[in-house]
Amino acid sequence: MIDLHCHLLPGIDDGASSMEEALSLARIAADDGITHMVLTPHVHPGRYNNNVQSIKPIFEQFQTALVENDINLSVKAAGEVRLSAEVLAMFANNQLPFLGVWEDKKVMLLELPHSHVPPGSEKLVKWLLDRGVLPMIAHPERNKGIMSDVTKLTPFIELGCLFQLTAMSVSGGFGVEAKRLSDQMLMNGWVTIIASDGHNSDHRPPVLSKAVSAAAELIGDVEARRLVWGNPARIIGVY
């Protein structure tokens, strides 16, 4: 399986706090059957001031540590970019990290605030699309505004955005409402990938297998596997 959203890089956001913890999380992922991960620390100006340049040395240290500790995991670096006005300047300065490519567009993991969908969000999406960047909306099923009104997804669907569900939402670990919305999105065929959004071993582990089983009950084994292998492999170029 391939996990395109996780917070294993140590010490640069609210994920792993140390290299030791990062390696422990990597072992959990590998033991779950995950073979490839894209490490996506928060890129949240004013809170987590990460960018392509600052992420690179931490990633290289982690990559070396994986080899030294015989953890069989293929990793790449990207980021989870918070929707903000700063995105425009970061794009101009080549500071935005990308997951990979989908239909000749660079894929960027875009995070909305958890509380709502800010007015004008679709304008930023259009701005990015005009510049060859395709947003993948991170965990929309956990956004309170979308939970209360699923039609708030409509502009993003119409613009062709990709969508990432959190594994624990699919398996029920994020509560009834997140599970309900996840099921609805899966049944409607709106989901591009399922990813762990792994932060720690206790409450948000980097595990996908339970979600695959839950998704398979709704959409079948083939479609469920496509969300953790076929589509993510296409994005990062693993075949």
C-alpha positions in Angstrom: 0.0 0.0 0.0 1.0 3.6 -0.5 0.4 6.4 2.0 0.4 9.9 0.6 -0.4 11.9 3.7 1.5 11.4 7.0 3.5 13.4 9.5 6.5 11.3 10.3 9.3 13.9 9.7 10.6 14.7 13.2 10.4 18.0 15.0 8.8 20.2 12.3 5.1 20.0 13.0 2.6 18.3 15.3 3.7 14.8 14.2 6.7 12.9 15.3 8.7 14.8 17.9 12.0 12.9 17.5 13.8 10.7 15.1 13.2 7.8 17.5 9.4 8.4 17.3 9.6 8.9 13.5 11.3 5.5 13.1 8.8 3.8 15.4 6.0 5.2 13.2 7.8 4.0 10.1 7.9 0.5 11.6 4.2 0.6 12.3 3.5 1.6 8.7 5.8 -1.1 7.3 4.2 -3.8 9.5 0.8 -2.8 8.2 1.9 -3.5 4.7 2.7 0.1 3.6 5.6 0.1 1.1 5.7 3.7 0.1 5.0 6.9 2.0 5.0 10.6 1.0 5.9 12.6 4.1 3.7 15.6 4.3 4.5 18.0 7.2 2.2 21.0 7.7 3.0 24.0 5.6 1.1 26.6 7.6 2.5 30.1 7.5 2.7 31.6 10.9 2.3 28.3 12.7 4.5 25.8 10.9 6.8 27.8 8.6 7.8 24.8 6.4 8.6 24.9 2.7 10.4 22.8 0.1 13.8 24.2 1.1 13.4 23.7 4.9 11.8 20.2 4.6 14.6 18.8 2.5 17.4 18.4 5.1 15.0 16.8 7.6 13.8 14.4 5.0 17.3 13.4 4.0 18.2 12.7 7.7 15.1 10.5 8.0 15.7 8.7 4.8 19.3 7.9 5.9 18.0 6.7 9.3 15.5 4.3 7.6 18.4 2.6 5.8 20.6 2.5 8.9 17.7 0.9 10.9 16.8 -1.6 8.1 13.3 -0.3 7.7 12.1 -1.3 4.3 10.1 1.8 3.3 10.4 3.9 0.2 9.8 7.6 1.1 9.4 10.9 -0.7 8.9 14.4 0.7 6.0 16.8 0.1 3.8 18.8 2.4 0.2 19.6 3.6 -0.4 23.1 2.5 -2.8 25.2 4.5 -5.2 27.3 2.5 -4.0 30.9 2.9 -3.1 34.1 1.0 0.6 33.2 1.5 0.2 30.3 -1.0 0.4 32.8 -3.9 3.8 34.2 -2.9 5.1 30.7 -2.0 4.2 29.5 -5.4 6.0 32.4 -7.0 9.1 31.6 -5.0 9.0 27.9 -5.8 8.5 27.1 -2.1 5.4 24.8 -2.4 5.8 21.1 -2.1 4.0 18.7 -4.5 2.9 15.1 -4.0 3.4 14.2 -7.7 1.4 14.5 -10.9 -2.1 13.8 -12.1 -3.1 14.4 -15.8 -0.1 16.6 -16.4 -0.8 18.8 -13.4 1.3 19.0 -10.2 -0.7 17.7 -7.3 -0.7 19.7 -4.0 -2.2 18.5 -0.8 -4.4 21.4 0.3 -5.8 21.6 3.8 -8.9 23.6 4.7 -9.5 24.9 8.2 -11.3 22.2 10.2 -14.1 24.5 11.3 -15.5 25.7 7.9 -14.9 26.3 4.2 -13.6 29.8 3.9 -15.5 32.0 1.4 -13.6 32.3 -1.8 -11.7 29.0 -1.4 -12.6 28.1 -4.9 -11.0 31.2 -6.2 -7.6 30.1 -4.8 -8.2 26.6 -6.3 -8.9 28.2 -9.7 -5.8 30.4 -9.4 -3.7 27.2 -8.7 -5.4 25.3 -11.6 -4.5 28.1 -14.0 -0.9 27.6 -13.0 -0.9 23.9 -13.5 -1.4 22.9 -9.9 -4.2 20.5 -9.0 -5.3 20.6 -5.4 -6.0 17.4 -3.5 -8.3 18.4 -0.6 -7.1 16.8 2.6 -9.6 15.0 4.8 -12.8 17.0 3.7 -14.8 14.5 5.8 -13.4 16.0 9.0 -14.4 19.6 8.0 -17.3 20.7 10.2 -18.8 22.9 7.5 -18.8 20.1 5.0 -20.2 17.7 7.6 -23.2 20.0 8.1 -23.7 20.7 4.4 -22.1 18.3 1.9 -22.9 20.7 -1.0 -20.0 22.8 0.1 -17.9 20.2 -1.7 -19.7 20.9 -5.0 -17.4 23.8 -6.2 -14.3 21.6 -5.6 -15.8 18.6 -7.4 -16.8 20.8 -10.4 -13.3 22.2 -10.6 -11.9 18.7 -10.7 -10.1 18.6 -7.4 -8.9 15.3 -6.0 -10.0 14.2 -2.5 -8.2 12.3 0.3 -10.0 10.6 3.1 -8.4 9.8 6.4 -8.1 6.1 7.1 -9.5 6.4 10.6 -12.5 8.2 9.3 -13.3 5.3 6.9 -12.9 2.8 9.7 -14.9 4.8 12.2 -12.2 6.1 14.5 -13.0 9.8 13.9 -16.6 9.5 15.0 -20.1 8.9 13.4 -20.2 12.0 11.3 -16.8 11.6 9.7 -17.7 8.0 9.0 -21.0 8.9 7.5 -19.5 11.5 5.2 -16.6 9.2 4.2 -19.1 6.5 3.3 -21.1 9.0 1.2 -18.0 10.2 -0.6 -16.9 6.6 -1.3 -20.3 5.6 -2.6 -20.5 8.6 -4.9 -17.0 7.9 -6.3 -15.6 11.2 -5.2 -12.5 9.8 -3.4 -9.1 9.7 -5.0 -7.1 8.2 -2.2 -7.3 7.0 1.4 -4.2 8.0 3.5 -3.3 7.7 7.2 -2.6 11.3 8.1 -0.5 9.5 10.7 0.8 11.7 13.6 1.5 9.3 16.4 1.3 5.7 17.5 -1.6 6.1 20.0 -4.4 8.2 18.5 -3.4 8.6 14.8 -1.2 5.8 13.7 0.1 5.4 10.1 -2.1 2.4 9.3 -4.3 1.8 6.2 -5.3 -1.9 6.4 -8.4 -1.3 8.6 -9.7 1.4 6.3 -9.2 -0.8 3.2 -11.3 -3.5 4.8 -14.1 -1.0 5.7 -14.0 0.6 2.2 -14.2 -2.8 0.6 -17.5 -3.5 2.3 -18.9 -0.5 0.6 -17.3 -0.4 -2.8 -15.6 -3.8 -3.2 -12.1 -5.0 -3.0 -10.9 -3.8 -6.3 -12.0 -0.2 -5.8 -10.8 -0.1 -2.2 -7.3 -1.2 -3.3 -7.3 1.4 -6.1 -7.5 4.1 -3.3 -4.4 2.8 -1.5 -2.4 1.6 -4.5 -3.6 2.3 -8.0 -4.3 6.0 -7.6 -1.4 6.9 -5.3 1.0 4.9 -7.5 -0.2 7.0 -10.4 0.4 10.2 -8.6 4.0 9.4 -7.4 5.0 7.4 -10.5 5.3 4.0 -9.0 4.2 1.2 -11.4 
